[in-house]
């Protein structure tokens, strides 16, 4: 009788724990909207049936059911462990999406009304990397990194286009003197940078992502390092101390060296243009490492926690979950290509500081500009 009572107590406790964890997990998964509704309902039914069977097994007194009771204990414990893991995973996603949703103001007022299906149609995303070393809302930050990601989800192709920060352009809404592209992003004005790039290249930019590039340190370390290709052998000082030794060719680097590689321009005769290519290389390395294996998905909660504090976007919560659903079903076979704008630099007057204070800026090379436009049209499936 005593043994039977113990079985009943164990069964009830396990069933209760399984039910609580399962309900919390299913609610979190349902809120995430990554899985189809029928999948969530099916999972709920299966968990409910398993829980009911285990309770029944623990309440039946027949001795031959001891093996089944032990099996039920194992199943319940596995469901609880899996539920806790899934709950942690989905809660991290939801916390990130909640934070992103609260930061959507960077371009919500003038968000372009371009009708595209982000899982099928080609479109352009503007990635603005700020030079802030404090936080994403630093009012002194400029658009230090300007990369356009031309997405073609149907063909699984991504074109990364680097437009150097010192490119001499006409700022959107201004006349007269041109200016450095980075000045469009003064005071965190990512929207003006987006509009200026639309004017400059002649393409609609559907969405904007703003990120502090210093985030790469923690993200790269969380991924266990990334592989990059360096076309120059050099030794750089790492922020916070230490040295980063780069050899010519492919190599594995950690976070602090990824940041040093992304920031360096004095070692190159092409200066900021080469730095932009290095930033593309780091971004490509992060994407490739994340898509390389299912193991990287296990680190996603930590990565999202890092990104949530230094990441803002005009993508809505539904946009992000829709694309994540698409990405989970299409994680392999992606092709990433990089291209950058070239040109010649000199001192020029700027719209921001006037004729009396000329600054170094880059006049875009016409052939380089035409090639970028051609490649972008190719990835956008435009007939030109």
C-alpha positions as CSV (number, residue, x, y, z in Angstrom):
1,X,0.0,0.0,0.0
2,X,2.8,2.4,0.9
3,X,4.6,1.6,-2.4
4,X,1.4,2.3,-4.3
5,X,1.0,5.6,-2.6
6,X,4.5,6.6,-3.5
7,X,3.9,5.8,-7.1
8,X,0.7,7.9,-7.1
9,X,2.6,10.9,-5.6
10,X,5.4,10.6,-8.1
11,X,3.0,10.3,-10.9
12,X,0.9,13.2,-9.9
13,X,4.0,15.5,-9.3
14,X,5.5,14.5,-12.7
15,X,2.2,15.0,-14.5
16,X,1.7,18.4,-12.8
17,X,5.2,19.5,-13.7
18,X,4.8,18.3,-17.2
19,X,1.5,20.1,-17.6
20,X,2.7,23.4,-16.3
21,X,5.9,23.4,-18.4
22,X,4.0,22.3,-21.5
23,X,1.4,25.0,-21.2
24,X,4.0,27.7,-20.6
25,X,6.1,26.4,-23.5
26,X,3.1,26.1,-25.9
27,X,1.9,29.7,-25.0
28,X,5.5,31.0,-25.7
29,X,5.7,29.1,-29.0
30,X,2.3,30.2,-30.1
31,X,3.2,33.9,-29.3
32,X,6.3,33.5,-31.4
33,X,4.3,32.6,-34.6
34,X,7.2,30.7,-36.1
35,X,5.4,27.3,-36.2
36,X,2.1,26.8,-38.0
37,X,-1.0,26.7,-35.7
38,X,-1.7,23.1,-36.5
39,X,1.8,22.1,-35.3
40,X,1.3,23.8,-32.0
41,X,-2.2,22.2,-31.6
42,X,-0.8,18.8,-32.5
43,X,2.0,19.2,-29.9
44,X,-0.5,20.2,-27.3
45,X,-2.6,17.1,-28.0
46,X,0.4,14.7,-27.9
47,X,1.6,16.2,-24.6
48,X,-1.9,16.0,-23.1
49,X,-2.3,12.3,-24.1
50,X,1.2,11.4,-22.7
51,X,0.4,13.2,-19.5
52,X,-3.0,11.4,-19.2
53,X,-1.5,8.0,-19.9
54,X,1.2,8.5,-17.3
55,X,-1.4,9.4,-14.7
56,X,-3.5,6.4,-15.5
57,X,-0.4,4.1,-15.3
58,X,0.5,5.4,-11.8
59,X,-3.1,4.9,-10.6
60,X,-3.4,1.3,-11.7
61,X,-2.3,-1.2,-9.0
62,X,-1.2,-4.1,-11.2
63,X,2.4,-5.1,-10.6
64,X,3.3,-5.8,-14.3
65,X,2.9,-2.1,-14.9
66,X,6.0,-1.3,-13.0
67,X,8.0,-1.2,-16.2
68,X,5.5,1.0,-17.9
69,X,5.5,3.3,-14.9
70,X,9.3,3.7,-15.0
71,X,8.9,4.4,-18.8
72,X,6.3,7.0,-18.0
73,X,8.7,8.6,-15.5
74,X,11.4,8.8,-18.1
75,X,9.0,10.2,-20.7
76,X,7.7,12.8,-18.3
77,X,11.2,13.8,-17.2
78,X,12.2,14.1,-20.9
79,X,9.1,16.2,-21.7
80,X,9.9,18.5,-18.7
81,X,13.5,18.9,-19.7
82,X,12.6,19.5,-23.4
83,X,9.9,21.9,-22.4
84,X,12.3,23.9,-20.2
85,X,14.8,24.1,-23.0
86,X,12.1,25.2,-25.5
87,X,10.7,27.7,-23.1
88,X,14.1,29.3,-22.6
89,X,14.6,29.4,-26.3
90,X,11.3,30.9,-27.2
91,X,11.3,33.3,-24.3
92,X,14.7,34.7,-25.6
93,X,13.1,35.1,-29.0
94,X,10.1,36.8,-27.7
95,X,12.1,39.1,-25.5
96,X,14.2,40.1,-28.5
97,X,11.2,40.7,-30.7
98,X,9.5,42.8,-27.9
99,X,12.6,44.9,-27.7
100,X,12.8,45.3,-31.5
101,X,9.2,46.2,-31.7
102,X,9.7,48.9,-29.1
103,X,12.6,50.3,-31.2
104,X,10.8,50.3,-34.5
105,X,10.6,54.1,-34.5
106,X,13.8,54.6,-36.4
107,X,11.8,54.7,-39.7
108,X,8.2,54.0,-38.8
109,X,7.1,57.6,-39.6
110,X,8.3,57.5,-43.1
111,X,8.6,53.8,-43.7
112,X,8.3,53.2,-47.5
113,X,5.1,51.6,-48.7
114,X,6.8,49.0,-51.0
115,X,4.7,45.9,-51.3
116,X,7.0,42.8,-51.2
117,X,6.9,39.3,-49.9
118,X,10.1,39.0,-47.9
119,X,10.1,35.2,-48.4
120,X,9.7,35.4,-52.2
121,X,10.3,38.8,-53.7
122,X,13.8,40.4,-54.1
123,X,14.3,43.5,-51.9
124,X,17.0,45.7,-50.3
125,X,17.9,46.1,-46.6
126,X,20.1,49.0,-45.5
127,X,22.5,48.0,-42.7
128,X,23.8,51.0,-40.8
129,X,26.7,50.3,-38.4
130,X,27.2,53.2,-36.0
131,X,30.5,54.3,-34.6
132,X,29.1,54.5,-31.1
133,X,31.1,52.9,-28.3
134,X,28.3,53.4,-25.8
135,X,24.9,52.3,-27.0
136,X,22.6,52.3,-30.1
137,X,20.9,55.6,-29.0
138,X,24.2,57.6,-28.8
139,X,23.2,61.0,-30.2
140,X,26.7,61.6,-31.5
141,X,26.8,58.4,-33.5
142,X,27.3,58.5,-37.3
143,X,26.7,55.9,-40.0
144,X,30.2,54.5,-40.0
145,X,29.2,51.4,-41.9
146,X,26.8,51.5,-44.9
147,X,26.0,48.1,-46.4
148,X,23.1,47.3,-48.6
149,X,21.9,43.7,-48.5
150,X,20.2,42.8,-51.7
151,X,18.0,39.8,-50.8
152,X,16.8,37.3,-53.3
153,X,15.1,34.6,-51.1
154,X,13.7,32.6,-54.0
155,X,17.2,32.1,-55.5
156,X,18.8,32.0,-52.0
157,X,21.2,34.7,-53.0
158,X,22.5,37.7,-51.0
159,X,24.5,40.6,-52.5
160,X,26.3,42.8,-49.9
161,X,27.1,46.2,-51.3
162,X,29.5,48.5,-49.4
163,X,29.1,52.2,-49.9
164,X,32.1,53.9,-48.1
165,X,31.3,56.4,-45.3
166,X,33.2,59.2,-47.1
167,X,31.4,58.8,-50.4
168,X,30.6,62.4,-51.7
169,X,26.8,62.5,-52.3
170,X,23.9,64.9,-52.3
171,X,22.1,64.5,-49.0
172,X,18.4,63.8,-49.4
173,X,16.3,67.0,-49.3
174,X,19.3,69.3,-49.8
175,X,20.6,71.4,-52.7
176,X,23.9,73.0,-53.4
177,X,27.0,71.5,-51.7
178,X,27.3,67.7,-51.6
179,X,28.5,65.9,-48.4
180,X,30.1,62.8,-47.0
181,X,27.6,60.0,-46.7
182,X,28.4,59.5,-43.0
183,X,27.1,63.0,-42.2
184,X,23.6,61.9,-43.3
185,X,23.7,59.6,-40.2
186,X,24.6,62.4,-37.7
187,X,22.5,62.2,-34.6
188,X,21.4,58.7,-35.4
189,X,19.4,59.9,-38.5
190,X,19.3,56.5,-40.2
191,X,16.2,57.5,-42.2
192,X,18.1,60.3,-43.9
193,X,20.9,57.9,-44.7
194,X,18.4,55.5,-46.3
195,X,16.8,58.2,-48.3
196,X,20.2,59.5,-49.5
197,X,21.2,56.1,-50.6
198,X,17.9,55.7,-52.5
199,X,18.6,58.9,-54.3
200,X,22.2,58.0,-55.0
201,X,21.6,54.5,-56.4
202,X,18.1,54.8,-57.8
203,X,16.6,51.8,-55.9
204,X,13.9,51.5,-53.3
205,X,15.3,50.3,-49.9
206,X,12.6,48.3,-48.2
207,X,14.0,48.1,-44.6
208,X,16.6,49.4,-42.3
209,X,18.8,47.8,-39.7
210,X,20.9,49.8,-37.3
211,X,23.5,48.1,-35.2
212,X,26.5,49.0,-33.1
213,X,29.4,47.3,-34.9
214,X,31.1,46.7,-31.5
215,X,28.5,44.0,-31.0
216,X,30.5,41.8,-33.3
217,X,32.9,41.1,-30.4
218,X,30.3,39.3,-28.3
219,X,28.4,37.7,-31.2
220,X,31.6,36.2,-32.8
221,X,32.7,34.9,-29.4
222,X,29.3,33.4,-28.8
223,X,29.5,31.6,-32.2
224,X,32.9,30.2,-31.2
225,X,34.8,32.4,-33.7
226,X,34.4,32.9,-37.5
227,X,36.5,32.3,-40.6
228,X,37.6,35.4,-42.6
229,X,40.0,35.9,-45.5
230,X,42.6,38.6,-45.1
231,X,44.5,39.8,-48.2
232,X,47.1,41.5,-46.0
233,X,49.5,40.0,-43.4
234,X,49.5,42.4,-40.4
235,X,49.4,42.8,-36.7
236,X,46.8,45.0,-35.1
237,X,46.2,46.2,-31.5
238,X,43.0,44.8,-30.0
239,X,40.7,47.0,-28.0
240,X,41.3,46.4,-24.4
241,X,44.8,45.1,-24.9
242,X,46.5,42.3,-26.8
243,X,47.6,41.8,-30.4
244,X,45.7,40.3,-33.4
245,X,48.1,38.6,-35.9
246,X,46.6,38.2,-39.4
247,X,48.2,36.1,-42.1
248,X,47.4,36.2,-45.7
249,X,44.5,33.9,-46.6
250,X,41.7,32.2,-44.7
251,X,41.9,32.0,-40.9
252,X,39.8,31.7,-37.7
253,X,39.5,34.8,-35.5
254,X,37.7,35.6,-32.3
255,X,35.6,38.6,-31.4
256,X,38.2,41.1,-30.5
257,X,40.2,40.4,-33.6
258,X,37.0,40.5,-35.7
259,X,36.4,44.1,-34.4
260,X,40.0,45.1,-35.0
261,X,39.8,43.7,-38.6
262,X,36.5,45.6,-39.1
263,X,37.9,48.9,-37.9
264,X,41.3,48.9,-39.5
265,X,42.0,51.3,-42.5
266,X,45.4,52.8,-42.0
267,X,47.2,49.5,-43.1
268,X,45.6,49.8,-46.5
269,X,46.3,52.3,-49.3
270,X,42.6,52.3,-50.2
271,X,41.7,53.2,-46.6
272,X,38.0,53.3,-45.8
273,X,37.1,51.4,-49.0
274,X,39.2,48.5,-47.9
275,X,37.8,48.7,-44.4
276,X,34.3,48.4,-45.8
277,X,35.3,45.2,-47.6
278,X,36.6,43.8,-44.3
279,X,33.3,44.6,-42.6
280,X,31.6,42.7,-45.4
281,X,34.0,39.8,-44.8
282,X,33.1,39.7,-41.1
283,X,29.4,39.9,-41.8
284,X,29.7,37.1,-44.3
285,X,31.7,35.0,-41.7
286,X,29.0,35.5,-39.1
287,X,26.2,34.5,-41.5
288,X,28.1,31.4,-42.8
289,X,29.0,30.3,-39.2
290,X,25.4,30.6,-38.0
291,X,24.1,28.7,-41.0
292,X,26.8,26.1,-40.9
293,X,25.3,23.7,-38.5
294,X,22.3,23.1,-36.2
295,X,24.7,23.5,-33.2
296,X,24.7,27.2,-33.8
297,X,21.0,27.4,-33.2
298,X,21.6,26.3,-29.6
299,X,23.5,29.6,-29.1
300,X,20.7,31.7,-30.5
301,X,19.2,32.8,-27.2
302,X,22.5,34.3,-26.0
303,X,23.1,35.9,-29.4
304,X,19.6,37.5,-29.3
305,X,20.3,38.8,-25.8
306,X,23.4,40.5,-27.1
307,X,21.8,41.9,-30.2
308,X,18.7,43.1,-28.4
309,X,20.7,45.9,-26.7
310,X,22.5,47.2,-29.8
311,X,20.0,46.5,-32.6
312,X,17.2,48.5,-34.1
313,X,15.2,47.8,-37.2
314,X,12.2,48.9,-39.2
315,X,11.2,45.2,-39.6
316,X,8.0,44.5,-37.7
317,X,7.7,41.6,-35.3
318,X,5.6,39.8,-37.9
319,X,8.2,40.5,-40.6
320,X,11.0,38.9,-38.5
321,X,9.0,35.8,-37.5
322,X,7.9,35.3,-41.1
323,X,11.5,35.4,-42.3
324,X,12.6,33.2,-39.5
325,X,10.1,30.6,-40.5
326,X,11.3,30.8,-44.0
327,X,15.0,30.6,-42.9
328,X,14.4,27.5,-40.7
329,X,12.9,25.7,-43.7
330,X,15.7,27.0,-46.1
331,X,18.9,27.1,-44.1
332,X,21.3,25.6,-46.6
333,X,22.4,26.5,-50.2
334,X,22.7,30.3,-49.7
335,X,25.1,32.2,-51.9
336,X,26.6,35.4,-50.5
337,X,28.5,37.8,-52.8
338,X,30.2,41.1,-51.9
339,X,30.9,44.2,-54.0
340,X,32.0,47.7,-53.0
341,X,32.0,51.2,-54.5
342,X,35.4,52.6,-55.5
343,X,36.6,56.1,-56.3
344,X,39.3,58.8,-55.8
345,X,39.5,61.0,-52.7
346,X,40.4,64.7,-52.1
347,X,39.4,67.7,-50.0
348,X,36.0,69.0,-50.8
349,X,33.5,71.5,-49.1
350,X,30.5,69.8,-47.5
351,X,26.9,70.7,-46.9
352,X,27.4,70.1,-43.1
353,X,30.5,72.2,-42.5
354,X,30.5,74.6,-45.5
355,X,33.1,75.9,-48.0
356,X,35.5,77.2,-45.4
357,X,36.2,73.8,-43.9
358,X,36.9,71.3,-46.7
359,X,37.0,67.6,-45.7
360,X,38.4,64.5,-47.3
361,X,35.7,62.7,-49.4
362,X,35.6,60.2,-52.2
363,X,34.2,60.9,-55.6
364,X,32.6,57.7,-56.9
365,X,34.3,56.0,-59.9
366,X,31.8,55.9,-62.7
367,X,32.6,52.3,-63.8
368,X,32.5,51.0,-60.2
369,X,29.1,52.8,-59.7
370,X,27.7,51.2,-63.0
371,X,28.9,47.7,-62.0
372,X,27.1,48.0,-58.6
373,X,23.9,49.1,-60.2
374,X,24.2,46.3,-62.7
375,X,24.7,43.7,-60.0
376,X,21.9,45.0,-57.9
377,X,19.5,44.8,-60.9
378,X,20.7,41.3,-61.5
379,X,19.9,40.2,-57.9
380,X,16.6,42.1,-58.0
381,X,15.7,40.3,-61.2
382,X,15.2,43.6,-63.0
383,X,15.3,43.7,-66.8
384,X,17.6,46.5,-67.8
